[in-house]
Amino acid sequence: MPSKLKLYLAKIPGVGHFDVMSTQDLTALPASFAAGTTVSYSKTFADYPASIWSMTLYLAGKKILEVAAVADGDAFDLTIAASLTERDFDPGVYKWEERVTNGSEVYRVAYGRVKIEPNLEQATEGSEQDWLEPAIAALTLHIAGRLPRGMESYSIAGRAVSRIPIKEAMSLRASLKSELARSLAPGKITRPVLVTFTPPG
């Protein structure tokens, strides 16, 4: 069987960037992948050789997906084609499981959850912007006294930004900036900020 030369991105634990790895390094469904991209991996089960058993991957969430593995000796090669998640496939957290069968017996051999990220090829302006960014911008304008007309009703956690006291708005902005920093640099420790909400009136 020809060597697999396709390359995929694998997230480095605790680091906010990705490294490139070949499909032969993947021995299980990754924890996450982007819709509209190809995912391939190969795995074996001592008790269920692919020469005797067949295997199918099932995903269930906002959508459902079923993918049959291909036998490579006693190993199972499984590929989720990019076309299967390319169009109208809702991103989100999906449950998955792998089942093997020999015709009369069926066993679940592995299961878990996978996060399917949005297909950025189909993104529109602002569709994938983190909500923290416009919230921080609105608080900054409010603190500076320059909240433009039309944004008075912009709300955070159900509260209009224009009605948040300046001192509280500064504390809330610092908290949101800290949260944004954590999302951009997972694994790094940022200074916690205590936010106190004061009821209107």
N, C-alpha and C positions, 0 to 999 in steps of 0.2 A: 504494500500500500504506500503511495507517495507520501513523503514527509510533509507535515502541515507547516505552511509558511506564513499563515495569517497572523497578524499581531493585534493584541488587545491591550487595553489600559487596565491596570490593577491599582487600586488605591493603596498607598502605603499607610499602615496603621499609625495614627497619631501625627500624621503629616498632611498638610493641606495641598498636596499635589499628587500626581499619578506617575507610575512608572510603566514602562512597556514590557509586556511579557508575551511569549508565544503560546499558542493554544495547547501545546504539549505540556505546559506547566499547569494547566487547569485540570483538576481532578474532581471538581464539583461545581455546581451552580454558584456563581459569585453572589456576595451579599447584596449587590446592586448592579444595575446596568441601565443604559439609556435606551429608551424606546427607539426603534428604527436602526438599531445596530445588531450585528451578528454576535452571538454568544455560542462558543463551542467548548466542550470539555469531554474528557474520557475517564471512565471509572470501571473498576472491576469489583466483583463480589465473589469471594472464595466459594460460597455455597450456591451461587447462581451464575455459572459461566454462560457467556453470551452464545456459545456454541449450542447450548441446550435451551436457554431461556431467552425471552424477549423482554425489553424494558420500555416503559412509557413514562414521560414526564407530564404531570398535570399542574397547571397554574390556575388559581381561582381567586377572584377579587372583583373589581369593577367589571372585568371581562373574564372570560375563561380561555384557556389555551391547552392544547394537547399535542405533544411532540413525541414521535416514536424514535427510539435509538437505533443505530445501525451496528451490527455485530462486526467486530474486528478481532478475529480469533476468539478469545474468551473475554475480551473487553467490550464495553459499550461505548460507542461514539455518539454523542448527542449534540445536535446543532439547532439552535433557535434562529431561524433565518430572519434577517432584518425586515423582510416583507411582512412577517407575522405581527410585528408591533409597529409597523411604519405609519399606518393610517388609522385614525379613529380608535386608537388604543389608549385608554385612560391610564395615566401614570398613577402610582400609589403603591401601597404595601400589599403584596399578594401572598397567599399561602401556596406552598408547592409540595408535591410529593412524587416520589419515584416508585413505580410498581413493576414487579417482574411477574411473568406468567409463563407456564409451559403448556398452556392450553386448558388444563384441568385445575391448576392451582394458581392462585394469585396472592402475592405478598407485597406489603409495603416495606421497602428496604431503606428509605430515607425520606425525610420531610423537613420543612422549616418555613421561613418567610424570606421573601426577596423584595427589595424596593426597586420598582421600575421608575426611573427618572424620566422627566419630560423629553420629548423629541425636539431638541433645539432647532432642528432644520425647519420645523413648522412654527417656531415662535414668532410672535408679533411684537412690535415695540411696546415695552412695559409689561408684557404678559408674564415674564419670568423674573421680574424685579422683586427682590425681597421686600416684604412689607415694612421692615425696619427702616429702610432707606427713606421712603417718603415720610414716615412718621418722625424720624429724626429731623428731616428738613422742615417739616411743619412746626415742630417744637422750636427749632432755631429761629424761624421767622417770628413766631409768637414772642419769644424771649426778647428779640430785637425790636419788637413793636412794629413789625413790617408784614404782618399776616395779610395777604392780599384779599380783596373782596371776592367772595365766592368760596373761600377756604374757612370761613368762620365756623361752618358746621362740620369741618373735618374732625373725625373723632378717633380716639384711641381707647380701647376697652370700654366703648360705650359712652365716653365723655368727650364733649366738644373741646378741642384744643384751646379755643379762645376763652374758655371758662376755667382753665387750669391756672391756679396761682403761679406767678413767675418762679418763685423759689421751688415749688413742687415740679414745675416744668423743667427746670435745670437739673433736678435730681433724676427725674424720669428720663431725660435725654441722656444723661450719663449712664444710666442703667441699660438703655437700649443700645448705646454705642458699645458697651461692654459685651452685650449679647451678640451684636453683630461681629465684633472682633473674635469671639469664641467660635462663631459659625464659619469664619474665614480661616481660622487657625485651630482646628480641632486638636486636642491634646495639650494645648498650652494653657497655663493658668492666668486668668485675668483677675484684677482686683474686684471683689464683690461690692456692689453698691446697694445700700438699703433705700428702698423707695417707700415713702409714706403717702397714702392717698387721703386728701382732705375732702370730706363731703361738701357739695355745693351749699352755699349759705352759711 
